[in-house]
Amino acid sequence: MAALLILYSPSRVYGAALGACVMAAAALTTLGHGEYAHGVAPLVVLAVALILLALSWPQKT
């Protein structure tokens, strides 16, 4: 769902926010269970989603 929202420009912010929430939950789950090696991938995707969110955020002019 997040990927489809990211593809369409007006909903890109919502897709990035949704993806960031999902990846934060995945990272917290893996790190909370002590699986540190498996927690790297969700953290990388979370960082990419947050960067996309920051770049897609509407600018005030």
C-alpha positions as CSV (number, residue, x, y, z in Angstrom):
1,M,0.0,0.0,0.0
2,A,2.8,2.4,0.9
3,A,4.5,1.7,-2.4
4,L,1.4,2.6,-4.4
5,L,1.0,5.8,-2.4
6,I,4.6,6.7,-3.1
7,L,4.2,6.3,-6.8
8,Y,1.4,8.9,-7.1
9,S,3.0,12.3,-6.4
10,P,0.1,14.0,-4.4
11,S,0.0,11.1,-2.0
12,R,3.8,10.6,-1.7
13,V,4.0,12.1,1.8
14,Y,1.4,9.7,3.1
15,G,3.1,6.7,1.5
16,A,6.4,7.7,3.0
17,A,4.9,8.2,6.4
18,L,3.1,4.9,6.2
19,G,6.2,3.1,5.1
20,A,8.2,4.8,7.9
21,C,5.7,3.6,10.5
22,V,5.7,0.0,9.2
23,M,9.5,0.0,9.2
24,A,9.8,1.5,12.6
25,A,7.5,-1.2,14.0
26,A,9.6,-3.9,12.2
27,A,12.8,-2.5,13.5
28,L,11.5,-2.2,17.1
29,T,10.2,-5.8,16.9
30,T,13.5,-7.3,15.7
31,L,15.6,-5.2,18.1
32,G,13.3,-5.9,20.9
33,H,13.7,-9.6,20.5
34,G,17.5,-9.3,20.4
35,E,17.9,-10.1,16.7
36,Y,20.3,-7.3,16.0
37,A,21.6,-8.8,12.7
38,H,18.0,-8.9,11.3
39,G,17.3,-5.3,12.5
40,V,19.7,-3.7,10.1
41,A,17.4,-4.0,7.0
42,P,14.3,-2.4,8.6
43,L,16.5,0.4,9.9
44,V,18.0,1.1,6.4
45,V,14.5,1.1,4.8
46,L,13.3,3.3,7.7
47,A,16.1,5.8,6.9
48,V,15.2,5.9,3.2
49,A,11.5,6.4,4.0
50,L,12.3,9.3,6.4
51,I,14.6,10.9,3.8
52,L,11.8,10.5,1.2
53,L,9.3,12.0,3.6
54,A,11.6,15.0,4.3
55,L,12.2,15.6,0.6
56,S,8.5,15.2,-0.3
57,W,7.2,17.5,2.5
58,P,5.5,20.6,1.0
59,Q,7.6,23.7,1.2
60,K,6.1,27.0,2.4
61,T,6.7,29.8,-0.1
